[in-house]
Structures are given as C-alpha cells and as structure tokens.
Amino acid sequence: MALNGKLGIEIPIHAPPSKWFNLFAKQLHDVQNHAERVHHTKLHEGENWHHKDSIKQWTFEIDGKVVTSKEKIESFDEDKKTITYILFDGDISPYYKIFKLIFEVVENEDGSASIKWTLEYENIDDSVKPPYGYVEYLTKCSWDIDANLLKA
C-alpha cells in the first residue's frame, strides 16, 4: 500500500457558487450551522478565523464516530476560488503525517457549478487505510450545506 495518496470528489451544487465560497472564505465558523456532521468548532489560536496563522479546532463525525482535529489555512486563492486546509492533531495525527483538504468552487460555462474536494495525505505507515470515511463525510456535509444555502 502506498504511504502517499490523493482522493477526490466533485459534487454538483444548486446554491449560488458565491455563497459557497463566501461561507468557506469568510464565515467558516458558521459551517457547523449548515452541516449535521459538524458538531462543534472553535478558534483555538489567533484572533481571526480566516488568517493563515489561526488554528481552529473541529469536532465532527466520521464513519459514525465523533472525532476531533485542528485545522489551519495553508493557501487561499480568491481568483481560483480555492482554499487549502491542513488538518492535524486529534484523531488525524495517529494515522497521517500529512492531511490536506482542498476546497474548490467550480463554475462551468453552462451555468452549472460544483464543489470539488481533494484529500492529500501521507500515512504514518502501510497499515493505515485511505481516508474513505472523510470522502463520505464531505459528500454528506456538501449536500447539507447546499440545502441550507438554498434556503438562505
């Protein structure tokens, strides 16, 4: 089994792409109000949720189990509507040396849009399985978020 890996999924959305990007770029603290599997979020270090030096703590549900991790922003590209997060500590560090979550809003020429999630990871050792539960989590959360953004 490879120690490095990449998983991805692209999910069609119905809510305006601008609302999606705004939520992740400027209102990340509000995600817990839109997604059932996000149980709690808090600013762990720093004064601003969206500053690269700030660290947030998340409690969420993967494979039916409540887990925690810390997160910080690695990169932010408003033009490409892409944000890269690094997840660490909590339930991540025992299994992964590197765990990145890349969020991208994709706007198609035909007017449709989607959210693309990419997980890049490096396992601690070859006994660790790929994080398929996180792909399922991101899928379910995306459906929840899309439904809630449509109502807003």
N, C-alpha and C positions, 0 to 999 in steps of 0.2 A: 504494500500500500504506500502511496506517495505521502510524504510529510507535508508538502505544499499542495494547496488546492484552491479552486475557484468554483463557486456555484452562483447561478443567476436565474432570475425570473423577471418577466415583463408582464405587467398586469394592466389591462385596459381600464381607463377611468372615465367617469361621466361628469364629475365635478370639474370646474374650470382649472386648468393647469396652474394658473396664477395663484389660486387658493392653496393648492398643494405645496407649491414652492414657498409661499409665504408662511405656511404652517411650520415647515421644517427649517426655514431660514430665519424666521423672526418670532415664532410662537412655539418653539419646541416643548416648552413646559406644558403646553395645552394638549399634547398628544394623548396623555392619559385620560382626557375627557372625550376622546374620539375612538379609542380602541379598547375593547373589552379585555384583552390580554395584557395590557399595560396597567399594572396595579398601583404603582407609585413612582414619582420622580422627584428629585430634589437637587438643588445646586449644592454640590459638595465643596468645591473650591472656586473662588473667583466671585466677581460681582455681576457678571453678565452671562446669561445662558448661551449667547452666541459668539463669545470671544474664544479664540483658539486656545488660550491658556486656562479657560474654565473647565472644571471637571464636574460632570453630573453623575448622580447615582440613580440607577434604574432597578425596579423590581417588576418582573414580568413573568409570563407563563410559557414554558417550552415543553412540549410533549406531556402536558398535564401536570407539570411540576413547576412550582414557583422558584425562580432563580433571580440572582442579582448580578449586576456588573456596573462598572464605572465606564464613562464614555467621555471622549473629548474630540473636538473637531480637528482633523488633520488638514483638510483643504476645503475651500469654498470657492465655487466659480459661478457667479450670478449669470454671466452670459450663456454658459452651457447648462445652467440650471442643475448643477451637480454639487453634492456635498459628500465628503468622505469622513466617516467617523472611525475612531479606533475604540474598540471595546477591550476592557482589561479588568483584572481583579475579580473578586466574587467567584461566580461559577464558570468564568472563562479561563482564568489563568491555570487551573489544574490540568486543562486539556490542550490549550492553544498558546503557543509563543506569540503569535500574531493573529489578530482577528479584526479585520476591517470590514466595514459596512458602507457600501457606496450607494447613495440615493441619487437618482436622476429622473427628471421630468422630461419625457419625450413628446414633442409636439409634431405630428405628421402633417404633410401638405394637404391631406384630405380633410383636415379639421379635427380628426380624432387625436386622442392623446393616451399616454400610458405612463406608468411608473416602472422604472427599471431598478431592481435591487441586485447588487452584486456582493457576494461574500468572498473575501480573500482571506485565507487562513494558513497557518503553519501549525501542524500538530506537535505536541510535546514528544510523542513517539508513535510508532506504527500501530499501536493497539487502539488509538483514538480513531473513531469513525468520523466521516464527513458530517458536518452540522446540518443534516437534512431537516431536523426539527425547527431550525431557525428559518429555513425557506418556507415551511408551512406556517410558522408564526407570522412572517412578513406578509404572506398571502392573505391570511385571515385579518390581520391588522389593516392592510390596504383596503380590503372590502369594507371594513367598519368605518375607516376614515373617509372613504369615498362617499358612503351613505350619509355620514354626518355632515360632510362639507356640502353635499347637495341640499341639505335642509337649511344650512346657514345663509 
